[in-house]
Amino acid sequence: MKNHKRATIAILVAILLVASIYVIIRSPAPLGSIIVPDDYSTIQTAIDHAFAGQTIFVRNGVYHEQHITIDKRISLIGENSNHTILEGINNVKYPPPYVIQISANNVLVSGFTITNGFLGGIRVETLGSVNQPTGCTITGNNIMNNSYGISTYGGEDLSISKNNIFNNNEYGIYETSSHSIISENTITQNGWAGIVVDSCNNVTIVNNSIMGNGNQGNDVIEDQGGVYLRWNGNFNLYSNNITNNEGYGVQFGEGCSNSVVHDNNIKGNNVGVNLLNFAFTNGSDIGIGVDNTVYENNFDNKQNVYIETALPYNISNVDYVNANGTDVVSWNIDLGGNYWSDYNGHGAYIIDKNNVDHHPLAQHVSISTTAPVLFLNTLTIAIIAIVIIVILVAGLLVYFKKPKHVRLNGYE
């Protein structure tokens, strides 16, 4: 009887644990969250009432708000990125500048469709401050039909990952935050460039799909294409698919230095690499980059490299100073050059007299464009927990039903 009671208690405890896990799974918002619209009818009101470190969970629905400003360390999480929609109000007199503006450190925005921003979908900037946001994460969103998709203004340690950024009128991402990473995004059909990295340093662009951008650009190639690197560096661009962009695949622009482009598929673009191989001067040299390296990429484009010696439009009071291309870009490292679709298989690959790949590759480079990710979602964790509980309960039942040895007269 005693053993039966213990077994019954063990089973009840197991049932309670399973029920608790089920409730956690079925409740989409973390404990302690503010829930919109349950607790507050608008996202901005919820932010205003949140304390630092709190999570604001937004249920599925379409939310029309003039301008959401995040000015404290919070996590703003949508229930489902396809069905939790933040749409800027289409007001001719007061159009929304950005659907979301982040002006605090360590903010997380995830799980939304963000659309109809007059100036952009998400802007990371603290207006009027020399201290710009750091440590922010933008992940798992659909960002579409804005002017810019995501833009930043200084700051550092920004992570932009696993977003679908498409059909924005100008740039998909305009990145000016140093020590940042742009990874595992799909960046397609943006009007000008997919990604622009500008006036910062130590930015990594890895495992992105950057396709079909530049479809609304003008006739100036600098305004349209895949990835535009300019001013400062170092920038590290690797393991990306950069394909079928209307202008360039990759552009080395003004002042881009000490950057590395390697192990990318750069294919189907009008120009694989566009190299602004000049400085312009109005008293002092401006704009020339140095010590960039391009190696072990697959190039198969209408024109694999285009060397520009002047901008195709006039700038008053500016004289152009041509630079040696090998100062701007080296096309191989040690014995590793690039695969070129138009290489004839003999000797070096000649771009022009100053741009030579001395070790072109005869075969395609094998490139991995998917990062290994160990991710356990709530369901997986719950299944593992249930399996453990079942094993424990089975063990307890076996233990309590096990016949006991009886001692008689000192003998077993």
Buried (B, 14 or more C-beta within 10 A) or exposed (E): EEEEEBBEEBEEBBEEBBEEBEEBEEEBBEEEBBBBBEBBEBBBBBBEEBEEEBBBBBBEEEBBBBBBBBBBBBBBBBBBBEBBBBBBBEEEEEBBBBBBBBBBBBBBBBBBBBBBBBBBBBBBBBEEEEEBBBBBBBBBBBBBBBBBBBBBBBBBBBBBBBBBBBBBBBBBBBBBBBBBBBBBBBBBBBBBBBBBBBBBBBBBBBBBBBBBBBBBBEEEBBBBBBBBBBBBBBBBBBBBBBBBBBBBBBBBBBBBBBBBBBBBBBBBBBBBBBBBBBBBBEEEEEBBBBBBBBBBBBBBBEBBBBBBEBBEEEEEEEEBBEBEBBBBBBBBBEEBBBBBEEBEEEEBBEBEEBBBBEBBBEEEBEBEBEEEEEEEEEEEEBEEBBEEBEEBBEEBBEEBEEEEEEEEEEEE
